[in-house]
Amino acid sequence: MSRRSLVSLVLIVAVAAGLLAASLAVGNRPLLGLDLKGGVEVVLVPVDDPDRPVAITEGDLDTAVNIIRDRIDGLGVAEPDVTRQGDRVVVQLPGISDQQRAIDVVGQTAELRFRPVCAELFVEPLALPDPETGEVAPPPALPDPVVDDRGLAPCPSGIDYNGLATSTSAEDVLERFVVLPQRDDSGEAARRFLLGPSSLTGAGLSSADSSFRNEFVVDATFKGGDEGADKFDDMAFECFTGSFYCPPGAAGLGRLAIVVDGNVQSAPTVQTSNFDGRVVISGGFSEEEADDLALVLRYGALPIEFQDPTDPQSDSTSRAVSATIGGDALRAGVIAGIVGLALVFLYMVGMYRLLGLVAMLSLGVSATLLWVIVAWLGETQDLALTLAGVTGLIVAIGVSLDSNVVYFEHLKEDVATGRMLRSSLEQSFLAAFRTIFRANFASLIAAVILYWLSAGSVRGFALMLGLASVLDLVATYYFLRPCAQLMSRSPSLMAHPHRLGLPTPEEAMSAGEGQP
């Protein structure tokens, strides 16, 4: 046995044992998925809006599914299952710690709009008496805007702004004047603004990320040209100069409102007329709020408005999912796995004797490394182990044992043809490893393609199969081969091949004589 082989054997055992001890010491453990540990299931139902000009299409629903899946991936929830069932979207989130945050991000429309501020109003509409009758007059109506080719319109005149009522969702049309609130942490309206029309929405953004600049903000980058940057600069110029489109406020400069889902996030003064396609959205955000806003803006606005799943009166629902059924299935699977491994152990040892024992030890090394990796991914990347992933692990056991059987059968054939056992242990491995490598590489290609093209729990199956294929090659080359070389140095084993499940020289010669 070469020194290099001895080093590789000691090293892989030490690495596997050390990583396992370190993983247990820091408390890493696999994160169980929705079907094993539970989680949350959200059913999103579109808002029945009679004013919607176009009916909801299957394309709208498919787009919403893709956006929601991207948002969940951005939250770090692995293996989300997002499916369309009729006109509903069903979202299953396994093993997440902050369920409410996930629900909020999943269903948020995130319709970003930029509107010039015409005026800041009283928090509550001012009820004014009619000068002739003395009765409280109905709130004044907003006039139709005269929109220019930039999508902007001069602010209305001749009406008492403070008497205006807050606009409803149906009245919140991009091309019209609206009155929208800015809410405090409790969700109550803290300010109200009369806002002008605009043609710039979140579709003009190319990216959005959160950062800290004395406070948590969102850095937004616009698409070039008339798609985004030029439109924003048109509004910035009017607010900076304090024109009729965006009159100056108390600070002497016009203000530009940043509106998300009908709520004013912030309304900062515009201090330059050109932003070169980059703006900072501030609004007294916490770190989590800034992250979530950047997340939903980065992955786009949902094409459909869904009902609030937290509203008891809503058709949309959210519920915690019990893991009882999955837990029972897991326990049954564990029992079946233990029985299966016991039978496999008896077969391998009965068929290949010490070689079978080495095969089981090799399986233990690769299983230890796989457990460490899955536990680490669960703690750091929120990788959830579902029943599909467990299925991938079970398939991986068969793949790993197949590798050992390929080697052992090569070895038996070489010995049966009269080759010396000592030389056969090494030569058979080199021939068998080429086959083992090709088989595992084929499994790895299949796993990568399946992971790339699939979604949800199927990706968990593909990931486990791919990891197991790689680790099987590692354990076969760095554990099984040195063990075989170590056995070849034992005179006792060379004199008694039956201990390795191999034929004796006499049996090999007899078999050779019987061949045609």
C-alpha positions as CSV (number, residue, x, y, z in Angstrom):
1,M,0.0,0.0,0.0
2,S,1.5,3.3,-1.0
3,R,2.0,6.2,1.4
4,R,-0.3,8.3,-0.7
5,S,-3.2,5.8,-0.4
6,L,-2.7,5.5,3.4
7,V,-2.8,9.3,3.7
8,S,-6.0,9.5,1.6
9,L,-7.7,6.8,3.8
10,V,-6.8,8.5,7.1
11,L,-7.6,11.9,5.7
12,I,-11.1,11.1,4.5
13,V,-12.0,9.3,7.7
14,A,-10.6,12.2,9.7
15,V,-12.5,14.8,7.6
16,A,-15.8,12.9,7.8
17,A,-15.5,12.4,11.6
18,G,-14.3,16.0,12.2
19,L,-17.0,17.6,10.1
20,L,-19.7,15.5,11.8
21,A,-18.4,16.4,15.3
22,A,-18.2,20.1,14.3
23,S,-21.7,20.0,12.9
24,L,-23.1,18.4,16.0
25,A,-21.2,20.8,18.2
26,V,-22.7,23.9,16.6
27,G,-26.2,22.3,16.5
28,N,-26.5,22.0,12.7
29,R,-29.3,19.7,11.7
30,P,-31.3,19.2,8.5
31,L,-34.2,21.6,8.1
32,L,-37.3,19.5,7.6
33,G,-39.8,20.6,4.9
34,L,-43.5,21.3,4.9
35,D,-44.5,17.6,4.6
36,L,-42.2,16.5,7.4
37,K,-42.1,19.4,9.9
38,G,-44.9,21.7,8.8
39,G,-44.9,25.2,7.6
40,V,-47.5,27.5,6.0
41,E,-49.8,27.2,3.0
42,V,-51.2,30.3,1.4
43,V,-54.0,30.2,-1.1
44,L,-54.2,33.4,-3.1
45,V,-57.5,34.4,-4.8
46,P,-57.5,37.3,-7.3
47,V,-59.5,40.4,-6.3
48,D,-62.9,40.5,-8.1
49,D,-62.5,44.0,-9.6
50,P,-65.4,44.9,-11.9
51,D,-63.4,48.0,-13.1
52,R,-60.5,45.8,-14.4
53,P,-60.5,46.6,-18.2
54,V,-59.2,43.2,-19.2
55,A,-60.1,39.8,-17.8
56,I,-57.5,37.8,-15.9
57,T,-55.8,35.4,-18.3
58,E,-53.8,32.2,-17.7
59,G,-50.7,34.2,-18.8
60,D,-51.3,36.7,-15.9
61,L,-51.5,33.8,-13.4
62,D,-48.4,32.1,-14.8
63,T,-46.5,35.4,-14.5
64,A,-47.7,35.8,-10.9
65,V,-46.5,32.2,-10.1
66,N,-43.0,32.9,-11.5
67,I,-42.7,36.3,-9.6
68,I,-43.9,34.8,-6.3
69,R,-41.5,31.9,-6.7
70,D,-38.6,34.4,-7.3
71,R,-39.6,36.4,-4.3
72,I,-39.6,33.4,-2.0
73,D,-36.2,32.3,-3.3
74,G,-35.0,35.8,-2.5
75,L,-36.3,35.3,1.1
76,G,-34.1,32.2,1.3
77,V,-37.0,29.7,1.6
78,A,-35.7,26.6,-0.3
79,E,-38.0,24.2,-2.1
80,P,-41.1,26.4,-2.1
81,D,-44.0,24.7,-4.0
82,V,-45.9,27.4,-6.0
83,T,-48.6,26.1,-8.2
84,R,-51.7,27.3,-10.1
85,Q,-55.0,25.6,-9.4
86,G,-57.6,27.1,-11.7
87,D,-57.7,30.9,-11.0
88,R,-55.9,30.4,-7.6
89,V,-52.3,30.4,-6.7
90,V,-51.3,27.9,-4.0
91,V,-48.0,28.6,-2.1
92,Q,-46.4,26.1,0.3
93,L,-43.5,27.3,2.4
94,P,-41.7,24.6,4.3
95,G,-40.0,25.2,7.7
96,I,-39.9,29.0,7.7
97,S,-39.4,30.8,11.0
98,D,-41.2,34.1,10.1
99,Q,-44.4,33.0,8.5
100,Q,-46.1,36.4,8.6
101,R,-43.2,38.1,6.7
102,A,-43.4,35.5,4.0
103,I,-47.1,35.9,3.6
104,D,-46.8,39.7,3.3
105,V,-44.1,39.4,0.7
106,V,-45.8,36.7,-1.3
107,G,-49.1,38.5,-1.9
108,Q,-47.8,42.1,-2.0
109,T,-48.7,43.6,-5.4
110,A,-45.6,45.9,-5.2
111,E,-47.0,48.3,-7.8
112,L,-44.5,51.1,-7.7
113,R,-45.4,54.6,-9.0
114,F,-43.7,57.9,-9.0
115,R,-46.0,60.9,-8.8
116,P,-45.4,64.7,-8.4
117,V,-46.8,66.2,-5.1
118,C,-49.3,68.9,-5.7
119,A,-50.0,69.5,-2.0
120,E,-49.8,68.0,1.5
121,L,-53.3,67.8,3.1
122,F,-54.8,67.4,6.5
123,V,-54.9,63.8,7.7
124,E,-58.7,63.9,7.7
125,P,-60.8,65.6,4.9
126,L,-62.0,69.0,6.0
127,A,-65.8,69.1,6.2
128,L,-66.9,72.5,4.9
129,P,-70.4,73.9,5.2
130,D,-72.3,75.0,2.1
131,P,-72.3,78.8,2.1
132,E,-76.0,78.9,1.1
133,T,-77.6,76.1,3.1
134,G,-75.1,75.8,6.0
135,E,-75.0,72.0,5.6
136,V,-71.8,70.1,5.2
137,A,-71.0,70.0,1.5
138,P,-69.9,66.8,-0.2
139,P,-66.1,66.7,-0.8
140,P,-65.1,68.4,-4.1
141,A,-64.4,66.2,-7.1
142,L,-61.0,66.0,-8.7
143,P,-60.9,67.4,-12.2
144,D,-59.8,65.5,-15.2
145,P,-56.1,66.2,-15.8
146,V,-54.8,67.8,-19.0
147,V,-51.9,65.4,-19.6
148,D,-49.0,66.4,-21.9
149,D,-46.9,64.1,-24.0
150,R,-44.7,63.3,-20.9
151,G,-47.7,62.0,-19.0
152,L,-47.7,65.0,-16.6
153,A,-50.4,67.5,-15.9
154,P,-50.6,70.9,-14.1
155,C,-52.0,70.7,-10.5
156,P,-55.7,71.6,-10.3
157,S,-56.7,75.0,-9.1
158,G,-59.9,76.6,-7.8
159,I,-60.7,73.8,-5.2
160,D,-60.1,73.4,-1.5
161,Y,-57.5,70.7,-1.4
162,N,-58.1,69.8,2.3
163,G,-61.7,68.9,1.5
164,L,-60.7,66.2,-0.9
165,A,-61.5,62.6,0.2
166,T,-58.8,59.9,0.1
167,S,-58.9,58.0,-3.2
168,T,-60.2,54.5,-3.3
169,S,-58.3,51.7,-5.0
170,A,-60.6,52.0,-8.0
171,E,-59.8,55.7,-8.3
172,D,-56.1,55.1,-8.1
173,V,-55.5,55.4,-11.8
174,L,-52.0,56.3,-13.0
175,E,-53.3,59.0,-15.4
176,R,-55.5,60.9,-12.9
177,F,-55.1,63.0,-9.8
178,V,-55.3,61.0,-6.6
179,V,-55.2,61.6,-2.8
180,L,-53.2,59.0,-1.1
181,P,-52.0,58.5,2.6
182,Q,-48.6,58.0,4.1
183,R,-49.0,55.6,7.0
184,D,-47.1,55.2,10.3
185,D,-45.8,52.0,11.9
186,S,-49.3,51.2,13.3
187,G,-50.8,51.4,9.8
188,E,-52.8,54.6,10.5
189,A,-52.6,57.5,8.0
190,A,-50.1,60.1,9.3
191,R,-50.2,62.3,6.2
192,R,-52.2,62.8,3.0
193,F,-51.0,64.0,-0.4
194,L,-52.6,65.3,-3.5
195,L,-50.6,63.7,-6.3
196,G,-50.5,64.4,-10.0
197,P,-50.6,61.8,-12.8
198,S,-47.4,60.2,-14.1
199,S,-46.4,57.6,-16.7
200,L,-43.5,56.1,-14.7
201,T,-44.1,52.8,-12.8
202,G,-41.9,50.1,-11.3
203,A,-41.7,48.7,-14.9
204,G,-39.1,51.4,-15.5
205,L,-36.7,49.9,-12.9
206,S,-33.9,47.6,-13.8
207,S,-32.8,46.7,-10.2
208,A,-33.4,47.5,-6.6
209,D,-31.2,46.8,-3.5
210,S,-31.3,47.8,0.1
211,S,-28.4,49.6,1.8
212,F,-27.7,51.6,5.0
213,R,-26.9,55.3,4.7
214,N,-27.5,56.7,8.1
215,E,-30.9,54.9,7.7
216,F,-32.0,51.9,5.7
217,V,-32.9,52.9,2.2
218,V,-33.6,51.2,-1.2
219,D,-31.3,52.0,-4.1
220,A,-33.2,51.9,-7.3
221,T,-31.7,51.9,-10.8
222,F,-33.9,52.9,-13.8
223,K,-33.8,51.5,-17.3
224,G,-32.1,53.8,-19.8
225,G,-33.9,56.2,-22.1
226,D,-37.6,56.8,-22.3
227,E,-38.3,53.4,-20.5
228,G,-37.4,54.9,-17.2
229,A,-34.5,57.3,-16.6
230,D,-35.8,60.1,-19.0
231,K,-39.3,60.0,-17.5
232,F,-38.0,60.3,-14.0
233,D,-35.7,63.2,-15.0
234,D,-38.8,65.0,-16.6
235,M,-40.6,64.9,-13.2
236,A,-37.4,65.8,-11.3
237,F,-36.9,68.9,-13.5
238,E,-40.5,70.1,-12.8
239,C,-40.2,69.6,-9.1
240,F,-36.7,71.1,-8.9
241,T,-37.9,74.3,-10.7
242,G,-41.2,74.3,-8.7
243,S,-43.5,74.5,-11.8
244,F,-47.3,74.2,-12.0
245,Y,-46.7,70.4,-12.4
246,C,-45.0,70.1,-9.1
247,P,-45.3,73.3,-7.0
248,P,-42.7,74.1,-4.3
249,G,-43.5,73.2,-0.7
250,A,-42.3,74.7,2.6
251,A,-38.7,74.0,1.7
252,G,-39.0,75.9,-1.5
253,L,-38.6,72.8,-3.7
254,G,-41.1,70.5,-5.2
255,R,-41.6,67.0,-3.9
256,L,-41.9,63.7,-5.6
257,A,-44.0,60.9,-4.0
258,I,-42.9,57.3,-4.2
259,V,-46.0,55.2,-4.0
260,V,-46.2,51.4,-3.4
261,D,-49.5,49.7,-3.6
262,G,-51.5,52.9,-3.1
263,N,-49.5,54.1,-0.1
264,V,-46.9,56.9,-0.1
265,Q,-43.6,55.4,1.1
266,S,-41.9,58.8,1.1
267,A,-42.3,62.2,-0.5
268,P,-38.8,63.8,-0.5
269,T,-37.9,67.2,-1.9
270,V,-36.1,67.0,-5.3
271,Q,-32.7,68.8,-5.0
272,T,-31.4,68.2,-8.5
273,S,-32.9,68.0,-12.0
274,N,-30.9,65.0,-13.2
275,F,-30.5,61.7,-11.4
276,D,-28.7,59.7,-14.2
277,G,-31.0,56.8,-13.7
278,R,-30.3,56.2,-10.0
279,V,-32.6,57.2,-7.0
280,V,-32.7,56.5,-3.3
281,I,-36.0,55.5,-1.8
282,S,-36.2,56.4,1.9
283,G,-39.1,56.2,4.3
284,G,-37.9,55.5,7.8
285,F,-37.6,51.8,6.9
286,S,-36.3,49.1,9.3
287,E,-33.7,46.8,7.8
288,E,-36.3,44.1,7.1
289,E,-38.8,46.6,5.5
290,A,-36.0,47.9,3.2
291,D,-35.0,44.3,2.3
292,D,-38.6,43.3,1.5
293,L,-39.4,46.5,-0.5
294,A,-36.2,46.0,-2.6
295,L,-37.1,42.3,-3.0
296,V,-40.6,42.9,-4.4
297,L,-39.4,45.7,-6.6
298,R,-36.5,43.7,-7.9
299,Y,-38.7,40.8,-9.0
300,G,-41.4,43.0,-10.4
301,A,-45.0,43.8,-9.7
302,L,-47.6,41.1,-9.7
303,P,-49.9,41.5,-12.7
304,I,-52.9,40.6,-10.5
305,E,-54.1,42.0,-7.2
306,F,-54.8,39.2,-4.8
307,Q,-57.1,39.3,-1.8
308,D,-55.4,39.6,1.6
309,P,-54.9,36.1,3.0
310,T,-54.8,37.5,6.6
311,D,-58.3,39.0,6.3
312,P,-61.0,36.7,7.8
313,Q,-63.5,38.0,5.2
314,S,-61.2,37.2,2.3
315,D,-61.4,34.2,0.0
316,S,-57.6,34.0,0.2
317,T,-56.4,31.9,3.1
318,S,-53.3,31.1,5.0
319,R,-52.9,28.2,7.4
320,A,-50.2,26.4,9.4
321,V,-49.6,22.9,8.0
322,S,-49.3,20.1,10.5
323,A,-46.5,17.6,9.9
324,T,-48.5,14.7,11.5
325,I,-49.0,12.8,8.2
326,G,-45.5,13.6,6.9
327,G,-44.1,12.7,10.3
328,D,-45.8,9.3,10.3
329,A,-44.5,8.7,6.7
330,L,-41.0,9.7,7.8
331,R,-41.1,7.3,10.8
332,A,-42.4,4.6,8.5
333,G,-39.7,5.4,6.0
334,V,-37.0,5.4,8.7
335,I,-38.1,2.0,9.9
336,A,-38.2,0.7,6.4
337,G,-34.8,2.2,5.7
338,I,-33.3,0.5,8.7
339,V,-34.8,-2.8,7.8
340,G,-33.6,-2.4,4.2
341,L,-30.1,-1.4,5.3
342,A,-29.9,-4.4,7.6
343,L,-30.9,-6.7,4.7
344,V,-28.4,-5.1,2.4
345,F,-25.7,-5.4,5.0
346,L,-26.5,-9.1,5.4
347,Y,-26.5,-9.6,1.7
348,M,-23.2,-7.7,1.1
349,V,-21.4,-9.4,3.9
350,G,-22.8,-12.8,3.0
351,M,-21.8,-12.3,-0.7
352,Y,-18.5,-10.5,-0.4
353,R,-17.5,-11.1,3.2
354,L,-14.8,-8.5,4.2
355,L,-15.3,-6.6,0.9
356,G,-19.0,-6.3,1.8
357,L,-18.1,-4.8,5.2
358,V,-15.7,-2.3,3.5
359,A,-18.6,-1.4,1.1
360,M,-20.9,-0.6,4.1
361,L,-18.1,1.4,5.7
362,S,-17.7,3.4,2.4
363,L,-21.4,4.0,2.4
364,G,-21.2,5.3,6.0
365,V,-18.4,7.7,5.0
366,S,-20.4,9.2,2.0
367,A,-23.6,9.3,4.2
368,T,-21.8,11.2,6.9
369,L,-20.5,13.8,4.5
370,L,-24.0,14.1,2.9
371,W,-25.6,14.6,6.3
372,V,-23.1,17.3,7.2
373,I,-23.7,19.1,3.9
374,V,-27.5,18.9,4.1
375,A,-27.4,20.1,7.8
376,W,-25.2,23.0,6.8
377,L,-27.4,24.0,3.9
378,G,-30.4,23.8,6.2
379,E,-28.9,26.2,8.7
380,T,-27.3,28.7,6.3
381,Q,-29.5,28.5,3.1
382,D,-32.8,27.3,4.5
383,L,-32.6,24.1,2.5
384,A,-35.7,22.1,3.5
385,L,-35.5,18.3,3.4
386,T,-38.8,17.0,2.1
387,L,-40.1,13.5,1.4
388,A,-38.9,14.0,-2.2
389,G,-35.4,14.7,-0.9
390,V,-35.6,11.7,1.3
391,T,-36.5,9.7,-1.8
392,G,-33.4,11.0,-3.5
393,L,-31.3,9.9,-0.5
394,I,-32.7,6.4,-0.7
395,V,-32.0,6.2,-4.5
396,A,-28.5,7.5,-3.7
397,I,-27.9,4.5,-1.4
398,G,-28.6,2.1,-4.3
399,V,-26.2,4.2,-6.5
400,S,-23.4,4.0,-3.9
401,L,-23.8,0.2,-3.4
402,D,-23.9,-0.3,-7.2
403,S,-20.4,1.3,-7.4
404,N,-19.1,-1.3,-4.9
405,V,-20.7,-4.2,-6.6
406,V,-19.2,-3.1,-10.0
407,Y,-15.8,-3.2,-8.5
408,F,-16.3,-6.5,-6.7
409,E,-17.6,-8.2,-9.8
410,H,-14.7,-7.0,-11.8
411,L,-12.4,-8.4,-9.1
412,K,-14.1,-11.8,-9.2
413,E,-13.9,-12.0,-13.0
414,D,-10.1,-11.2,-12.9
415,V,-9.4,-13.7,-10.2
416,A,-11.5,-16.3,-12.0
417,T,-9.4,-15.8,-15.2
418,G,-6.3,-16.7,-13.2
419,R,-4.9,-13.3,-12.4
420,M,-3.1,-13.0,-9.0
421,L,-5.3,-11.6,-6.3
422,R,-2.8,-9.0,-5.1
423,S,-2.5,-7.4,-8.5
424,S,-6.2,-7.8,-9.3
425,L,-7.2,-5.6,-6.4
426,E,-5.6,-2.6,-8.0
427,Q,-6.1,-3.4,-11.7
428,S,-9.8,-4.3,-11.2
429,F,-10.4,-1.0,-9.4
430,L,-8.9,1.1,-12.2
431,A,-11.1,-0.7,-14.8
432,A,-14.2,-0.6,-12.5
433,F,-13.7,3.1,-11.6
434,R,-14.0,4.2,-15.2
435,T,-17.5,2.5,-15.2
436,I,-18.4,3.9,-11.8
437,F,-17.3,7.4,-12.9
438,R,-19.4,7.3,-16.1
439,A,-22.5,6.0,-14.3
440,N,-22.3,8.7,-11.5
441,F,-21.6,11.4,-14.1
442,A,-24.7,10.3,-16.0
443,S,-26.7,10.5,-12.8
444,L,-25.1,14.0,-12.1
445,I,-26.1,15.3,-15.5
446,A,-29.7,14.0,-15.0
447,A,-29.8,15.6,-11.5
448,V,-28.5,19.0,-12.9
449,I,-31.0,19.0,-15.7
450,L,-33.9,18.0,-13.4
451,Y,-32.9,20.7,-10.9
452,W,-32.7,23.3,-13.6
453,L,-36.0,22.5,-15.3
454,S,-38.1,21.7,-12.3
455,A,-39.4,23.5,-9.3
456,G,-40.5,22.9,-5.7
457,S,-39.8,19.5,-4.0
458,V,-38.7,17.9,-7.3
459,R,-35.6,20.1,-7.1
460,G,-34.9,18.6,-3.6
461,F,-34.9,15.1,-5.1
462,A,-32.5,16.3,-7.9
463,L,-30.2,18.0,-5.4
464,M,-29.9,15.0,-3.1
465,L,-29.2,12.7,-6.1
466,G,-26.6,15.0,-7.4
467,L,-24.8,15.4,-4.1
468,A,-24.9,11.7,-3.5
469,S,-23.4,11.0,-6.9
470,V,-20.4,13.3,-6.3
471,L,-19.8,12.0,-2.7
472,D,-20.0,8.4,-4.0
473,L,-17.1,9.1,-6.3
474,V,-15.2,10.7,-3.4
475,A,-15.8,7.7,-1.0
476,T,-15.1,5.1,-3.7
477,Y,-11.7,6.6,-4.7
478,Y,-10.4,7.9,-1.4
479,F,-11.9,5.2,0.9
480,L,-12.7,2.0,-1.0
481,R,-9.5,1.9,-3.1
482,P,-7.1,2.4,-0.1
483,C,-9.0,-0.2,1.9
484,A,-8.6,-2.7,-1.0
485,Q,-4.9,-1.9,-1.2
486,L,-4.5,-2.4,2.5
487,M,-6.1,-5.8,2.3
488,S,-3.8,-6.8,-0.5
489,R,-0.9,-6.4,1.9
490,S,-2.4,-9.1,4.2
491,P,-0.8,-12.5,3.7
492,S,-3.7,-14.1,5.5
493,L,-6.3,-12.6,3.2
494,M,-4.2,-13.4,0.1
495,A,-4.0,-17.0,1.2
496,H,-7.8,-17.2,2.0
497,P,-9.7,-15.4,-0.8
498,H,-12.9,-16.8,0.5
499,R,-12.7,-14.2,3.3
500,L,-13.1,-11.6,0.6
501,G,-15.9,-13.5,-1.2
502,L,-13.5,-14.5,-4.0
503,P,-12.7,-17.9,-5.5
504,T,-9.6,-19.8,-4.4
505,P,-6.8,-20.4,-7.1
506,E,-8.0,-24.0,-7.4
507,E,-11.6,-22.8,-8.0
508,A,-10.4,-20.2,-10.4
509,M,-8.3,-22.8,-12.3
510,S,-11.2,-25.2,-12.4
511,A,-13.5,-22.5,-13.7
512,G,-10.8,-21.7,-16.4
513,E,-10.6,-25.3,-17.5
514,G,-14.3,-25.5,-17.9
515,Q,-14.4,-22.5,-20.3
516,P,-14.6,-23.3,-24.0
